[in-house]
C-alpha cells in the first residue's frame, strides 16, 4: 500500500508561495461538486486557482493525495452529537441523516470512498465520536464497532444507490417527477402478470420521487436502530 498523504512528511513550500492547501481543497471541492470526477484535473485546478502547476504540487503532490484531502474534508462536515445531549438513539439518527446529507452534497464521493482507507484527522475524529455515541447505548467493546459499522454501511449503501438514481435523472434531462412517471409506467405495463408488483407500482406512482427516496431511507434507518436497541437490551 502506498504511503498516505496523512503519514508522509509534508514538503515546505518556498517563502514566496502564497497558495495554500486550504485554498486548493476549497476550489477542488467546488469543481467536483459541480462537474464530478471527470471534471477535475491538476492542470485545470491550477488554472482556476490562477497558479502554476508547480505551486499546486508543492502542496498536493498527486491527484490521489488531493482526493484523500477532499474525502477527509467531507468527514469533517458530519454531525456526531455527544450522547449526553441527545441520547444514543437520537444521536445515531442525527448522525445517519447528517451522513446522508453530506453524500448528497458531494455525489462524487461514492465513486472514491471505497477505493482507499480513510485515515485523516476528520475521519479519526468522526470515528472516535461515533464510538463514544454507540458506546453510550451499552454495547460491548466488540459490538460497539459492529453497531457503528452497521449504521454507516446502511447509510452509505442506501445513499450511494440514491446518488445513482439522481444521476440517471440528471442525464435524462427530465424532472424527477417526469422520470419517475416514465419508469413506473413501464414497470406497470410489464407487471400485468404479477399482481403484487402491479399494486406496489401503483402505490409508488402516487408518491413524489424525492419524498419516496427520503421515506425509504428513514424507514430503513429507524428499523436498523430498532434492531440495535433490541440487541443492547438483551
Secondary structure, DSSP 8 states (H G I E B T S, - for coil): ----TTTS------TT----HHHHHHHHHHHHHHH-GGG--HHHHHHHTT--HHHHHHH--SHHHHHHHHHHHHHTT-----HHHH-HHHHHHHHHHHHHHHHHHTTTHHHHTTSS---SHHHHHHHHHHHHHHHTTT--HHHHHHHHHHHHHHHHHHHHHHHHHHHHHHHHTS-HHHHHHHHHHHHHHHGGG-HHHHHHHHHHHTS-HHHHHHHHHHHHHHHHHHHHHHHHT-
